Amino acid sequence: ILAGQVFTPTQSETDNGADGAALTPREREVLFCLQRGESNKQIARVLDIQETTVKLHLRSLALKLEARNRTEVVVKAIQSGLIA
């Protein structure tokens, strides 16, 4: 996602994962940036939000996916079908 672009999820991206964790649209945007290996600062710039807000979204993602770190968030999101 480039600055100024609108994120439009596909049908599979709007479904809940196998664990039933419903992600917000912003959490999904953060997740896709995270999958690309972007840092918190890069994610904040791309999404035009504060770095602190990125950290809150990452914490929420980790809780919903029962992950211990950002790498595990991506792995569990892939395993549950939230991202490809």
C-alpha positions as CSV (number, residue, x, y, z in Angstrom):
1,I,0.0,0.0,0.0
2,L,1.5,3.3,-1.0
3,A,0.7,6.6,0.7
4,G,-2.6,7.8,-0.6
5,Q,-3.8,4.4,-1.9
6,V,-7.0,3.0,-0.6
7,F,-6.9,-0.6,0.7
8,T,-9.8,-2.7,-0.5
9,P,-9.8,-6.2,0.9
10,T,-10.8,-9.2,-1.2
11,Q,-13.6,-11.5,0.0
12,S,-11.1,-14.0,1.5
13,E,-9.4,-11.1,3.4
14,T,-12.7,-10.0,4.9
15,D,-13.5,-13.4,6.4
16,N,-12.4,-14.4,9.9
17,G,-9.5,-16.7,10.3
18,A,-9.9,-20.3,11.5
19,D,-9.6,-19.1,15.1
20,G,-12.6,-16.7,14.6
21,A,-10.5,-13.6,15.4
22,A,-12.3,-10.7,13.6
23,L,-9.7,-8.1,12.5
24,T,-10.5,-4.5,11.9
25,P,-9.7,-3.0,8.5
26,R,-6.8,-1.0,10.0
27,E,-5.4,-4.2,11.7
28,R,-5.5,-5.8,8.3
29,E,-3.6,-2.9,6.7
30,V,-1.0,-3.2,9.5
31,L,-0.9,-6.9,9.0
32,F,-0.2,-6.6,5.3
33,C,2.6,-4.1,5.9
34,L,4.0,-6.4,8.5
35,Q,4.0,-9.3,6.1
36,R,6.1,-7.2,3.7
37,G,8.7,-6.8,6.5
38,E,8.1,-3.1,7.2
39,S,9.2,-1.5,10.5
40,N,6.7,0.2,12.8
41,K,8.0,3.5,11.6
42,Q,7.5,2.6,7.9
43,I,4.0,1.3,8.6
44,A,3.2,4.5,10.4
45,R,4.3,6.6,7.4
46,V,2.5,4.4,4.9
47,L,-0.8,4.4,6.8
48,D,-0.4,8.1,8.0
49,I,-0.7,7.2,11.7
50,Q,1.5,7.5,14.7
51,E,4.1,4.8,15.5
52,T,2.4,4.4,18.9
53,T,-0.8,3.5,17.1
54,V,1.0,0.9,15.0
55,K,2.2,-0.7,18.2
56,L,-1.3,-0.8,19.6
57,H,-2.6,-2.5,16.4
58,L,0.3,-5.0,16.6
59,R,-0.6,-5.7,20.3
60,S,-4.2,-6.3,19.3
61,L,-3.2,-8.6,16.4
62,A,-0.9,-10.6,18.7
63,L,-3.7,-11.0,21.2
64,K,-6.3,-12.0,18.6
65,L,-3.9,-14.5,16.9
66,E,-2.4,-15.7,20.2
67,A,1.1,-14.7,19.0
68,R,4.1,-13.8,21.0
69,N,5.9,-11.5,18.5
70,R,5.5,-9.9,15.1
71,T,6.9,-12.8,13.2
72,E,4.5,-15.2,14.9
73,V,1.6,-12.8,14.0
74,V,2.4,-13.2,10.3
75,V,2.9,-16.9,10.6
76,K,-0.4,-17.4,12.4
77,A,-2.2,-15.1,10.0
78,I,-1.0,-17.2,7.1
79,Q,-1.9,-20.4,8.9
80,S,-5.4,-19.2,9.6
81,G,-6.0,-17.9,6.1
82,L,-6.1,-14.2,6.9
83,I,-3.3,-13.5,4.4
84,A,-1.7,-15.5,1.6
